[in-house]
C-alpha cells in the first residue's frame, strides 16, 4: 500500500494503461481484460488488474491534470514497479487538419509548468515519448483506419484557459492538440527509468468549437484501449 494506492505488492502489472477518468478504467478493464480484479479504490481512483492475451495489465485512473497524475505515476513506478505506462485520454485539437475523433500520438509535450518544473531550475526539460512504444502505437493506430497524427502536444494546467495568446503560439508552432497530463507523465517516467506514451482522441476542437457526443467518445475510447494494448505488447 502507498498513500494513494491500496493495492498489495504484486497487484500492479508492469504494463499500466492510464485513463484520466476512474470509471473509464473500470469500463476498459471489464471490456478488454480477462479476469479483471479491482486493486485500488482509495479516493474512488479505481485500478484494475487482469490479463490481455495472457499478458498482465493494470488499468488505473489518474484524475485530471498533472498534479493528480504525478501522484499516481510516481507511486505506480517507484512503489509497484510499473515499467510501461500509456495514457489514454482526450484532447482538444489546435490545428485545422486535426479533426474530431482523429487520434493524436504525442512525441513530446510543451507546458508552462509541471509538478516537476521546480527541480530543473533554469533548465527547460523536453519531455519525450518512448520511441518503441510510439512506433508500435502508430502501427496499431494504422490498422484502425482512423486518421492519426504524430507530433507535439501542449499539456495545459487549465481547462478553462484565459490565455488565448498562448494557444495561438502553440498553433503557430504546429502543436497538434491540448490536454492536461502528458508532459508530467513523460517526465516522471524518464526520471525513474520507465517508458511512457500518450495516445489521445480528439474530443473537441479549439478553432471550430465542435465537440464529440458521448457515444462517439465511448467508441473512440475503445479504439484507444485497443491501440494501447497492442502497442504495449509489440513495442
Ligand atoms: N483543453 C484541455 N484539455 C482537454 C481539452 C481541452 O480543450 N479537451 C480534452 N482535454
Boltz pocket constraint, residues with backbone or C-beta under 6 A from the ligand:
constraints:
  - pocket:
      binder: B
      contacts: [[A, 90], [A, 91], [A, 92], [A, 156], [A, 158], [A, 159], [A, 178], [A, 179], [A, 180], [A, 203], [A, 204]]
      max_distance: 6.0
